[in-house]
């Protein structure tokens, strides 16, 4: 009998070369596979809701896989898995797939990312792997105005980087994009139906470029119309990004 299980993961991606297995160095996928295959005593194939880049973190990555047998007590299996995983990766929950054709990527209806920026004169050591340190003074009201231009359905080709897996279909919908400020910390929270390669980091980088006076507001529309990546802002560093939540509509 085949069993279909789902994992929800959190991880600090600082020491990893992203989700996907690579010869370049350790990945979240390969590090997770090792204890899972010890526990289940079989080769497994994992599917993940997002193939996060090198250095990117997760608060709610969703992974699913099939196995030939499973213990009745999944809560104990969670404990065993976390005992075998390194401390910078944690299984938050483990449960049977909610429906037969569930797929962590294809069944997702939306994703939320958070991006963290610190504008302090001196960056706190605890932020060095989680926040982008931006030195220049920022026009926050202008940045919030810029964020509204990204809302809705657009062709985001100009806001993604070239990639071997880049699809020809580059239209995406951004449902919300909020910027909150607490003293010297800025948090970008973006919720959309799906995201292209480095799209979130390019949106954040463009808004920061506008806030620092390096680009004007019209750069966003110019990039949408031209579909040219060169007209948008810089790509925000990977370490400020966290995959926060993946949403599913299961009917």
C-alpha positions as CSV (number, residue, x, y, z in Angstrom):
1,X,0.0,0.0,0.0
2,X,1.2,3.5,-0.9
3,X,1.0,6.3,1.7
4,X,1.0,10.0,0.8
5,X,2.4,12.3,3.5
6,X,2.9,16.0,3.9
7,X,5.6,17.9,5.9
8,X,5.5,21.5,7.0
9,X,9.1,22.8,7.4
10,X,10.9,25.8,8.9
11,X,14.5,26.4,8.3
12,X,17.4,28.9,8.5
13,X,18.8,28.7,4.9
14,X,22.1,30.5,5.7
15,X,24.2,27.3,5.4
16,X,22.4,25.8,2.4
17,X,22.4,26.2,-1.4
18,X,18.6,26.5,-1.5
19,X,16.0,23.8,-1.6
20,X,17.0,21.7,-4.6
21,X,19.8,19.1,-4.5
22,X,22.9,20.4,-6.1
23,X,26.6,19.4,-6.4
24,X,27.6,22.8,-5.3
25,X,26.9,22.1,-1.6
26,X,24.4,21.1,1.0
27,X,20.7,21.7,0.2
28,X,17.5,21.6,2.3
29,X,16.2,18.7,0.1
30,X,19.3,16.5,0.5
31,X,19.6,17.3,4.2
32,X,15.9,16.4,4.8
33,X,16.1,13.2,2.6
34,X,18.8,11.6,4.6
35,X,16.9,11.2,7.9
36,X,13.6,10.5,6.1
37,X,15.2,7.6,4.3
38,X,16.7,6.3,7.5
39,X,13.3,6.4,9.2
40,X,11.3,4.9,6.3
41,X,14.0,2.5,5.1
42,X,13.4,3.3,1.4
43,X,14.3,5.7,-1.3
44,X,12.0,8.8,-1.4
45,X,11.2,11.6,-3.8
46,X,10.3,14.9,-2.3
47,X,8.1,17.6,-3.9
48,X,8.3,21.1,-2.4
49,X,6.0,24.1,-2.7
50,X,8.9,26.4,-3.6
51,X,12.5,25.8,-4.6
52,X,14.0,28.5,-2.4
53,X,17.3,30.0,-3.4
54,X,20.6,29.8,-1.6
55,X,20.4,31.6,1.7
56,X,16.6,32.0,1.7
57,X,14.7,31.0,4.8
58,X,11.3,29.3,5.4
59,X,8.6,29.5,8.1
60,X,6.1,27.4,6.3
61,X,7.6,25.3,3.4
62,X,5.3,22.5,2.4
63,X,6.8,19.2,1.2
64,X,5.0,16.0,0.1
65,X,6.1,12.5,-0.7
66,X,4.9,8.9,-1.1
67,X,6.1,5.9,0.9
68,X,5.3,2.2,1.1
69,X,4.7,2.1,4.9
70,X,4.1,4.5,7.7
71,X,4.0,4.2,11.5
72,X,0.6,4.8,13.1
73,X,1.9,7.4,15.4
74,X,2.9,10.3,13.2
75,X,3.6,12.6,16.2
76,X,6.4,10.2,17.3
77,X,7.7,10.2,13.8
78,X,7.9,14.0,13.9
79,X,10.0,13.8,17.1
80,X,12.3,11.2,15.5
81,X,12.8,13.3,12.4
82,X,13.6,16.5,14.4
83,X,16.1,14.5,16.5
84,X,17.9,13.5,13.3
85,X,17.7,16.8,11.5
86,X,20.3,19.6,12.1
87,X,19.1,22.4,14.4
88,X,18.6,24.8,11.6
89,X,15.9,22.7,10.0
90,X,12.7,21.7,11.8
91,X,9.6,19.7,10.9
92,X,6.7,21.7,12.3
93,X,4.0,19.1,11.4
94,X,3.6,15.8,9.5
95,X,0.3,14.6,8.4
96,X,-1.5,12.5,5.7
97,X,-2.1,14.3,2.4
98,X,-5.5,16.0,2.5
99,X,-6.6,14.4,-0.8
100,X,-5.3,11.8,-3.2
101,X,-4.1,14.1,-5.9
102,X,-2.5,16.7,-3.5
103,X,0.8,18.2,-4.8
104,X,2.7,20.7,-2.7
105,X,3.4,22.8,-5.8
106,X,0.5,22.2,-8.2
107,X,-2.2,22.4,-5.5
108,X,-1.0,25.7,-4.0
109,X,-3.4,28.6,-4.5
110,X,-1.0,31.3,-3.1
111,X,2.2,32.0,-1.2
112,X,3.2,34.7,1.3
113,X,6.8,35.9,1.5
114,X,8.3,38.3,4.0
115,X,11.4,40.3,3.4
116,X,13.3,42.0,6.2
117,X,15.4,45.2,6.0
118,X,17.3,47.0,8.7
119,X,18.1,50.7,8.2
120,X,20.1,51.0,11.4
121,X,23.4,52.8,11.2
122,X,25.1,49.7,12.6
123,X,23.5,46.3,11.8
124,X,22.8,44.1,14.8
125,X,24.9,40.8,14.6
126,X,21.7,38.8,15.0
127,X,20.3,40.4,11.8
128,X,23.3,39.5,9.6
129,X,21.7,36.4,8.1
130,X,18.1,37.6,8.1
131,X,18.0,41.3,7.2
132,X,19.2,43.4,4.3
133,X,21.2,46.3,5.7
134,X,20.3,49.4,3.7
135,X,22.5,52.4,4.5
136,X,20.8,55.1,2.5
137,X,17.9,57.2,3.9
138,X,14.6,55.9,2.6
139,X,11.4,57.7,1.6
140,X,8.9,55.3,3.2
141,X,5.7,57.1,2.0
142,X,7.0,56.9,-1.5
143,X,7.9,53.3,-1.1
144,X,4.4,52.5,0.1
145,X,3.0,54.3,-2.9
146,X,5.3,52.2,-5.2
147,X,4.1,49.0,-3.6
148,X,0.5,49.7,-4.7
149,X,1.5,49.7,-8.4
150,X,2.5,46.0,-8.1
151,X,-1.0,45.0,-7.0
152,X,-3.2,43.1,-9.4
153,X,-2.5,41.0,-12.4
154,X,0.6,41.9,-14.5
155,X,3.2,40.4,-16.8
156,X,6.2,40.3,-14.4
157,X,8.8,39.2,-16.9
158,X,10.8,42.4,-16.2
159,X,10.8,41.6,-12.5
160,X,12.3,38.1,-12.8
161,X,15.8,36.9,-13.6
162,X,16.8,34.6,-16.4
163,X,16.7,31.0,-15.5
164,X,16.8,27.7,-17.3
165,X,13.3,26.8,-16.0
166,X,11.8,30.2,-16.7
167,X,8.3,29.7,-18.2
168,X,6.9,31.6,-21.1
169,X,3.9,32.4,-19.0
170,X,5.0,35.3,-16.8
171,X,1.7,36.8,-15.8
172,X,1.2,36.7,-12.1
173,X,-1.3,38.2,-9.6
174,X,-0.2,40.1,-6.4
175,X,-3.0,40.2,-3.9
176,X,-1.3,42.3,-1.3
177,X,2.0,44.0,-0.7
178,X,2.4,45.7,2.7
179,X,5.4,47.5,4.2
180,X,5.5,47.9,7.9
181,X,8.0,49.9,9.9
182,X,9.2,49.5,13.5
183,X,12.0,51.8,14.4
184,X,14.9,50.8,12.1
185,X,13.3,47.6,10.8
186,X,11.2,47.4,7.6
187,X,9.1,44.3,6.8
188,X,7.7,43.7,3.3
189,X,4.9,41.1,3.2
190,X,3.8,40.0,-0.3
191,X,1.0,37.6,-1.1
192,X,0.4,36.3,-4.6
193,X,-0.9,33.4,-6.6
194,X,2.7,32.3,-7.5
195,X,6.1,33.9,-8.1
196,X,8.7,33.8,-10.8
197,X,12.4,33.3,-10.2
198,X,13.7,36.0,-7.9
199,X,10.5,38.0,-8.5
200,X,10.0,38.9,-4.8
201,X,13.6,40.0,-4.4
202,X,13.4,42.2,-7.5
203,X,10.2,43.8,-6.4
204,X,11.7,44.6,-3.0
205,X,14.9,45.8,-4.7
206,X,13.0,48.1,-7.0
207,X,11.0,49.6,-4.2
208,X,14.2,50.2,-2.1
209,X,15.8,51.8,-5.2
210,X,12.8,54.2,-5.5
211,X,12.9,54.9,-1.8
212,X,16.5,55.8,-2.0
213,X,16.1,58.1,-5.0
214,X,17.9,55.9,-7.5
215,X,14.7,55.2,-9.5
216,X,11.5,57.1,-10.0
217,X,8.0,55.7,-9.6
218,X,7.6,55.5,-13.4
219,X,10.3,52.8,-13.5
220,X,7.7,50.2,-12.4
221,X,5.4,50.9,-15.3
222,X,8.3,51.2,-17.7
223,X,9.5,47.7,-16.6
224,X,6.0,46.2,-16.9
225,X,5.6,47.6,-20.5
226,X,9.0,46.8,-21.7
227,X,9.4,43.4,-19.9
228,X,13.1,44.3,-19.5
229,X,14.8,43.3,-16.3
230,X,17.4,46.0,-16.8
231,X,14.9,48.8,-16.1
232,X,14.0,47.6,-12.6
233,X,15.9,48.0,-9.4
234,X,18.6,45.7,-7.9
235,X,17.9,42.2,-6.7
236,X,17.6,42.3,-3.0
237,X,20.0,39.8,-1.2
238,X,18.6,36.3,-0.6
239,X,19.2,36.3,3.2
240,X,16.5,38.8,3.8
241,X,13.8,36.6,2.4
242,X,11.5,34.1,4.1
243,X,8.9,31.9,2.6
244,X,6.3,32.5,5.2
245,X,3.2,30.5,4.2
246,X,1.8,28.4,1.4
247,X,-2.0,28.4,0.9
248,X,-4.2,25.6,-0.5
249,X,-7.8,25.4,-1.5
250,X,-8.8,21.8,-1.0
251,X,-12.3,21.0,-2.4
